[in-house]
Amino acid sequence: MAEAIKNRLDDIGKQLEEACELLLRPSPEVLDECATRCQQAAAELAASLPGLHLERGKPEVLAAAQRLSAAVRSARRLLENAAAYHNRWQALLGAMSGGYLRSGKAAPLVHSERFILRG
């Protein structure tokens, strides 16, 4: 049973590592794929928890859990950086389109479905 849990944790870690590799070349499609992979990994980990508790303390399971933890930290850092990048662009576009607020912060970016073209 310990071997099965170890393999499951390793598989989940590989899924997250693949998601991290995708994030190195981000695009809207890649971000969607990454979100799907992270959700699948989280669901698989949740399903593995009962077996993981039964095998707690076994060295091979602990090592697999530590590898998985490292993959989670990497994914978290990459996703946080992607969110910060997106937020900076929103602030820049908000400042360009709406100026600045009295507080000195950029105006919020206004999303609209309507375009006006003049030519």
C-alpha positions in Angstrom: 0.0 0.0 0.0 2.9 2.4 0.8 4.2 1.9 -2.7 0.9 2.8 -4.3 0.6 6.0 -2.2 4.2 6.9 -3.0 3.5 6.4 -6.7 0.3 8.5 -6.5 2.0 11.4 -4.8 4.8 11.2 -7.4 2.3 11.3 -10.2 0.5 14.3 -8.7 3.9 16.0 -8.4 4.7 15.3 -12.0 1.4 16.9 -13.0 2.3 20.0 -11.1 5.8 20.0 -12.6 4.3 19.8 -16.1 2.0 22.7 -15.2 5.0 24.7 -14.1 6.8 24.0 -17.4 3.7 25.4 -19.2 3.8 28.5 -17.1 7.3 29.3 -18.4 5.7 30.1 -21.8 2.4 31.7 -20.7 -0.5 32.4 -23.0 -4.2 32.5 -22.3 -4.5 28.9 -23.5 -1.6 27.8 -21.4 -3.0 29.4 -18.3 -6.3 27.6 -18.8 -4.5 24.3 -19.2 -2.4 25.0 -16.1 -5.6 25.8 -14.1 -7.1 22.5 -15.2 -4.0 20.5 -14.3 -3.7 22.2 -10.9 -7.4 21.4 -10.2 -6.9 17.8 -11.2 -3.8 17.5 -9.0 -5.7 19.0 -6.0 -8.6 16.5 -6.6 -6.3 13.6 -6.8 -4.5 14.6 -3.7 -7.8 15.0 -1.8 -8.7 11.5 -2.9 -5.4 10.2 -1.7 -5.6 11.6 1.8 -7.2 8.5 3.5 -4.5 6.2 2.2 -1.8 8.8 3.0 -2.9 8.9 6.6 -2.7 5.1 6.8 0.9 5.1 5.5 2.1 8.1 7.6 5.6 7.9 8.9 6.9 5.5 6.2 10.2 7.0 4.7 9.2 6.4 1.0 5.9 8.1 1.5 7.4 11.0 3.4 10.0 11.5 0.6 7.2 11.5 -2.0 5.2 14.0 0.1 8.3 16.3 0.3 8.8 16.1 -3.5 5.1 17.0 -3.9 5.4 19.9 -1.5 8.3 21.3 -3.5 6.3 21.0 -6.7 3.4 22.9 -5.0 5.7 25.7 -3.9 7.1 26.0 -7.4 3.6 26.2 -8.9 2.5 28.7 -6.3 5.5 31.0 -7.0 4.9 30.9 -10.7 1.2 31.5 -10.3 1.8 34.4 -7.9 4.3 35.9 -10.4 1.7 35.6 -13.2 -0.9 37.3 -11.1 1.4 40.1 -10.2 2.3 40.6 -13.8 -1.3 40.7 -14.8 -2.1 43.2 -12.0 0.7 45.5 -13.0 -0.6 45.5 -16.6 -4.1 46.3 -15.3 -2.7 49.2 -13.3 -0.7 50.5 -16.3 -3.7 50.2 -18.6 -6.0 51.8 -16.0 -3.6 54.7 -15.6 -3.3 55.1 -19.4 -7.1 55.0 -19.9 -8.4 56.7 -16.7 -5.5 58.6 -15.2 -4.9 58.5 -11.5 -7.1 58.7 -8.4 -6.6 61.3 -5.7 -4.9 58.6 -3.6 -2.2 58.4 -6.3 -3.2 54.9 -7.4 -4.0 54.2 -11.0 -7.7 54.4 -12.0 -9.3 51.0 -12.2 -9.3 49.4 -15.7 -12.8 49.7 -17.1 -13.9 46.7 -19.2 -16.3 47.4 -21.9 -18.0 45.4 -24.6 -18.3 48.5 -26.8 -15.6 49.9 -29.1 -15.7 53.2 -30.9 -13.5 53.4 -34.0 -12.8 56.7 -35.7 -10.8 56.9 -38.8 
